[in-house]
Amino acid sequence: MLAAVIAYVDVQLFGLLATEIKSSFSLSDTSLGVLQGLALNLSTAAALIPVGLLVDKINRVRLLMCAAGLWSLFTLLTGLSTDFWQMFACRVCVGATEAAVYPPAYSLIADLYAPKRRGLAVSIFIAGALVGASAATSLSGLLIKFIQTAATAHAGALWGLPAWRLAFVAAALPGFVLLVALAVVREPSRQERDVEVGARGSQNSFLRFVIRERALIGRLIGATVLSQLGMTSVFFWIPSVFTRMFGFSAGRAGEWLGLMFGVGSLSGIAIGAALVALFRRRDESSAPLRVLEIGVVLAALEVLVLPFAQSPWFLAAAITALIGSIYVGIGVTPTILMAVAPSDLRGRLISLQTLILWVSTAITPPLVGALSDRVFTGAHGLVLAFSAVAIPCSLLAPLLLWGARGLFDRSRAAAPLAAN
């Protein structure tokens, strides 16, 4: 949980400080989108398959420990960058090292808990990470306000550094503390692998598995990625919308974003967990998939109100509802993937899903920035720009899940040993 929170803050801090960074380097919205999305997400995507392979082969705790030290170092260097390309390089390195957060986390959870308890364990992990991320976002806003106030009292800078640079330096410190904390964590033994390998006679081929289950995997990953694209295309630009449209400071925008994210994500996780418990009384195996279907449909409905937001309260309510709807499905997705994949392929399957998500989200922030620069240029333009990207993505997600439940049931029936 702590690793996920710290990684999230190191990424989201850039969005909170985007206006100051844009001013310092005289950047366009398109250039900001490249730094927020393309540099970070493509590097994460490129690192995910090697990370997934390492997760299935080596000590996962030590992998996470090394990653924490590296992403903290590059976060610190982001605050010391002197031009666009230095910052671009730092964002690339942050993205590559933060690829080693969720694949090892979900793999560890699968080995720490029995199959029937993994759904609850995943929900608790995600909820805990979200509580921390929400609180940390709000605290980041307060930290920015404090640093800005102190810098103003010292002619606009402390120790020769402007406030946004000091914020990155401060955000890097918790990662080094995490590195030390992980040094005393033990690697759990891998569960189910010996039974599965004995039953199959050899280790599973990931490529053969993906080809065999391509229809189901394609629907699951496609729907979850499209649904989250609707959220991320909005999420990266929310601080800028509140600062430009409604005159918020970066600190106040961070506080609001933390509250929206916390309320929306936690309510979504809670609703998803409650629905899984309800549906499991009738059908043990496909309950998480039914909840995913509900989540993507709700998100498709919620995203339609975004273009009509004209006040901060309306926009905050619409985004909170959208985040909540999407997290109804996000909370159960890892459980579905764990059920579909054998134990020695889970790390790679989760990495594949995350890779596709990050490649896709690398495109949306610069796309929104380009639409804001060239098409939607008015005061309300940024809202219309991210709505133009979010709406089609969210509406396509439910269509991809059509027929997924039958494929899921057939996949589970073909692997009774894994189901048990």
Secondary structure, DSSP 8 states (H G I E B T S, - for coil): -HHHHHHHHHHHHHHHTHHHHHHHHT--HHHHHIIIIIHHHHHHHHHHHHHHHHHHHS-HHHHHHHHHHHHHHHHHHHHT--SHHHHHHHHHHHHHHHTTSHHHHHHHHHHHS-HHHHHHHHHHHHHHHHHHHHHHHHHHHHHHHHHHHHHHHTTT-BTTB-HHHHHHHHHHHHHHHHHHHHTT-------SHHHHHHHHSS---HHHHHHHTHHHHHHHHHHHHHHHHHHHHHHTTHHHHHHHHS---HHHHHHHHHHHHHHHHHHHHHHHHHHHHHHHTT-TTTHHHHHHHHHHHHHHHHGGGGGG--SHHHHHHHHHHHHHHHHHHHTTHHHHHHHHS-GGGHHHHHHHHHHHHHHHHHHHHHHHHHHHHHT--STTHHHHHHHHHHHHHHHHHHHHTTTHHHHHHHHHHT-HHHH-
